[in-house]
């Protein structure tokens, strides 16, 4: 039997990068996948490779849109077993030049959205003994130059994961997080540094082994979402290609 056979998984950021790879992998492992993203055309391309799945264009910064998406998933696919919060946004800026709107955007996508979705999904996950996998970042466990809003949000997402893990220890629910390092995703292709950056500071977060493939990270997500990780709760997995070794 495939590792995720019969499970219903809700995957955010499913239109590209890690979210798309996770949706495809979950489908290959037997899950029925509900994917959300902002780009409907790209979602359609991804879900051409996803068996028995469904998708919707959703703004994770909207609490109502998140609630409605969870209910649509349950209505269309018959329940919910797994929530994977992948969607994120990272744009490097010098902190002194950040606007209030920049700060609010970083928190809205990287922290508020996962919270809105966790809150909406919890009753459904508790019914079926499900689990949550939050995708944080190595920027959630260490500092990263020109990334004040992103770091703050990802540190917050780790805190949210730990808080939920403690709160629901006595329930049929598992909550874990992963902290990926650099991956070869479309976000990397559109990378831009602030004016006159110190690249030595930027490269502090890079692994000497280079960038990972999204599938390398998706495999860890699939493990945590599966029954093979039944005893893993409240864990934080660094998936950084050896950057943190030693």
C-alpha positions as CSV (number, residue, x, y, z in Angstrom):
1,X,0.0,0.0,0.0
2,X,1.3,3.5,-0.8
3,X,2.3,5.6,2.2
4,X,-0.6,8.1,1.9
5,X,-3.2,5.8,0.4
6,X,-6.7,7.0,1.2
7,X,-5.7,10.3,2.8
8,X,-7.0,13.7,1.8
9,X,-4.3,16.4,1.8
10,X,-4.6,20.1,1.6
11,X,-1.5,21.7,0.1
12,X,-0.9,25.4,-0.1
13,X,1.5,27.1,-2.6
14,X,0.7,24.3,-5.0
15,X,1.1,26.2,-8.2
16,X,4.9,26.0,-8.3
17,X,8.1,25.0,-6.5
18,X,7.9,22.9,-3.4
19,X,4.1,23.1,-3.2
20,X,3.7,21.7,-6.7
21,X,6.3,19.0,-6.0
22,X,4.5,18.1,-2.8
23,X,1.1,17.9,-4.5
24,X,2.5,15.6,-7.2
25,X,4.4,13.4,-4.7
26,X,1.4,13.0,-2.4
27,X,-0.7,12.0,-5.4
28,X,1.8,9.3,-6.4
29,X,1.8,8.0,-2.8
30,X,-2.0,7.5,-2.9
31,X,-3.4,10.7,-1.4
32,X,-6.2,12.8,-2.9
33,X,-4.9,16.4,-3.0
34,X,-6.7,19.7,-2.8
35,X,-4.2,22.4,-3.8
36,X,-4.4,26.1,-3.6
37,X,-2.3,28.9,-5.1
38,X,-2.8,32.3,-6.7
39,X,-2.2,31.4,-10.4
40,X,-5.0,29.2,-11.7
41,X,-3.3,28.5,-15.0
42,X,-0.2,27.1,-13.2
43,X,-2.4,25.1,-10.8
44,X,-4.1,23.5,-13.8
45,X,-0.7,22.5,-15.2
46,X,0.4,21.0,-11.9
47,X,-2.9,19.1,-11.4
48,X,-2.7,17.6,-14.8
49,X,-0.3,15.3,-13.0
50,X,-2.4,14.8,-9.9
51,X,-4.9,11.9,-9.8
52,X,-8.3,12.6,-8.4
53,X,-7.4,16.0,-7.0
54,X,-8.9,19.4,-7.0
55,X,-7.6,23.0,-6.8
56,X,-8.6,26.6,-6.3
57,X,-7.1,30.0,-6.5
58,X,-6.9,31.3,-2.9
59,X,-5.3,34.3,-1.2
60,X,-3.9,32.8,2.0
61,X,-3.7,36.3,3.5
62,X,-7.5,36.3,3.7
63,X,-9.0,34.6,6.7
64,X,-12.4,34.1,4.9
65,X,-10.7,32.7,1.8
66,X,-8.8,30.2,3.9
67,X,-11.9,29.1,5.8
68,X,-13.9,28.8,2.6
69,X,-11.1,26.8,0.9
70,X,-11.0,24.3,3.8
71,X,-14.8,23.8,3.6
72,X,-14.6,23.4,-0.2
73,X,-11.9,20.7,0.2
74,X,-14.1,18.8,2.7
75,X,-17.2,19.2,0.5
76,X,-15.5,18.0,-2.7
77,X,-13.1,15.4,-1.4
78,X,-15.0,14.0,1.6
79,X,-12.8,15.1,4.5
80,X,-9.4,16.3,5.5
81,X,-6.4,14.3,6.9
82,X,-3.4,16.4,6.2
83,X,-2.7,20.2,6.0
84,X,0.7,21.2,4.5
85,X,1.4,25.0,4.7
86,X,3.9,25.6,1.9
87,X,2.9,29.0,0.5
88,X,5.5,31.7,1.3
89,X,7.0,34.9,0.0
90,X,10.5,36.2,0.4
91,X,11.9,39.4,-1.0
92,X,15.2,40.8,0.4
93,X,15.1,44.4,1.5
94,X,17.2,46.6,3.7
95,X,15.3,46.9,7.0
96,X,15.6,50.7,7.1
97,X,13.9,50.9,3.7
98,X,11.0,48.5,4.5
99,X,7.6,50.1,4.4
100,X,4.7,49.2,6.7
101,X,3.1,47.5,3.7
102,X,6.3,45.3,3.1
103,X,6.2,44.2,6.8
104,X,2.5,43.5,6.7
105,X,2.9,41.5,3.5
106,X,5.7,39.3,4.9
107,X,3.6,38.4,7.9
108,X,0.4,38.0,6.0
109,X,1.6,35.4,3.6
110,X,4.2,33.6,5.8
111,X,2.5,33.6,9.2
112,X,-1.1,34.8,9.1
113,X,-2.0,32.5,6.3
114,X,-0.8,29.3,8.0
115,X,-2.5,30.3,11.2
116,X,-5.8,31.0,9.3
117,X,-5.6,27.6,7.7
118,X,-4.6,25.7,10.8
119,X,-7.5,27.3,12.7
120,X,-10.0,26.4,9.9
121,X,-8.7,22.9,9.5
122,X,-8.3,21.9,13.1
123,X,-11.9,20.6,13.7
124,X,-11.7,18.5,10.5
125,X,-8.3,17.1,11.4
126,X,-9.3,16.3,14.9
127,X,-12.2,14.3,13.6
128,X,-9.9,12.0,11.6
129,X,-6.7,11.9,13.6
130,X,-4.9,14.0,11.0
131,X,-1.8,16.1,11.0
132,X,-0.2,19.4,10.0
133,X,3.2,20.0,8.4
134,X,4.2,23.6,8.4
135,X,7.0,24.7,6.1
136,X,9.1,27.2,7.9
137,X,12.7,27.9,6.8
138,X,16.3,27.9,8.2
139,X,15.4,31.7,8.4
140,X,13.1,30.5,11.2
141,X,15.9,29.2,13.4
142,X,18.7,31.7,12.6
143,X,19.1,35.2,11.3
144,X,19.2,36.1,7.6
145,X,20.4,39.4,6.2
146,X,17.9,41.7,4.5
147,X,15.0,39.5,5.6
148,X,13.6,41.0,8.8
149,X,10.0,40.4,7.9
150,X,10.6,36.9,6.5
151,X,12.7,35.9,9.5
152,X,10.1,37.2,12.0
153,X,7.3,35.4,10.2
154,X,9.2,32.1,9.9
155,X,10.3,32.2,13.6
156,X,6.6,32.9,14.4
157,X,5.5,29.9,12.3
158,X,7.8,27.6,14.4
159,X,6.3,29.1,17.5
160,X,2.8,28.4,16.2
161,X,3.8,24.8,15.4
162,X,5.2,24.3,18.9
163,X,2.2,25.9,20.6
164,X,-0.3,23.7,18.7
165,X,1.8,20.6,19.4
166,X,1.6,21.3,23.1
167,X,-2.1,22.3,23.1
168,X,-3.1,19.1,21.2
169,X,-0.8,16.6,22.8
170,X,-3.7,14.7,24.3
171,X,-5.7,14.6,21.0
172,X,-5.5,12.5,17.8
173,X,-3.5,15.2,16.0
174,X,0.2,15.6,15.1
175,X,1.8,18.9,14.3
176,X,5.4,19.3,12.9
177,X,7.5,21.7,10.9
178,X,10.4,21.6,8.5
179,X,13.0,24.2,8.0
180,X,14.3,24.0,4.4
181,X,17.4,25.6,3.1
182,X,17.9,26.8,-0.5
183,X,16.0,25.1,-3.2
184,X,16.0,25.3,-7.0
185,X,12.5,26.9,-7.3
186,X,11.0,29.7,-9.4
187,X,11.5,32.0,-6.4
188,X,15.3,31.6,-6.7
189,X,15.0,32.4,-10.4
190,X,13.4,35.8,-9.5
191,X,15.9,36.4,-6.6
192,X,17.0,40.1,-6.2
193,X,19.2,41.5,-3.6
194,X,18.9,45.1,-2.2
195,X,21.1,47.8,-3.7
196,X,24.8,47.3,-2.8
197,X,24.4,44.2,-0.7
198,X,27.1,42.4,1.3
199,X,27.0,39.0,-0.4
200,X,29.1,37.4,2.4
201,X,26.1,38.0,4.7
202,X,23.7,36.6,2.1
203,X,25.8,33.4,1.6
204,X,25.9,32.7,5.3
205,X,22.7,30.7,4.8
206,X,24.0,28.7,1.8
207,X,25.1,25.1,2.0
208,X,28.5,24.1,0.6
209,X,26.6,21.2,-1.1
210,X,24.6,23.7,-3.2
211,X,20.9,24.0,-3.8
212,X,18.4,21.2,-3.1
213,X,15.7,19.9,-5.5
214,X,12.1,20.5,-4.3
215,X,11.6,16.8,-4.3
216,X,14.3,16.3,-1.7
217,X,12.3,18.4,0.7
218,X,8.9,17.1,-0.4
219,X,10.0,13.6,0.5
220,X,10.5,14.8,4.1
221,X,7.1,16.4,4.1
222,X,5.5,13.1,2.9
223,X,7.3,11.2,5.6
224,X,6.0,13.5,8.3
225,X,2.5,13.4,6.9
226,X,2.4,9.6,6.8
227,X,1.7,6.9,9.4
228,X,5.4,6.1,9.3
229,X,5.9,9.2,11.4
230,X,3.1,8.3,13.9
231,X,5.4,8.9,16.9
232,X,6.6,12.3,15.5
233,X,4.8,15.2,17.1
234,X,6.1,18.7,17.9
235,X,9.3,18.1,15.9
236,X,11.3,20.6,13.9
237,X,13.2,19.1,11.0
238,X,16.1,21.0,9.3
239,X,16.3,20.0,5.7
240,X,19.2,22.2,4.6
241,X,21.6,20.0,2.6
242,X,24.1,19.9,5.4
243,X,24.3,23.7,6.0
244,X,23.8,23.2,9.7
245,X,26.1,20.2,10.0
246,X,28.5,20.5,13.0
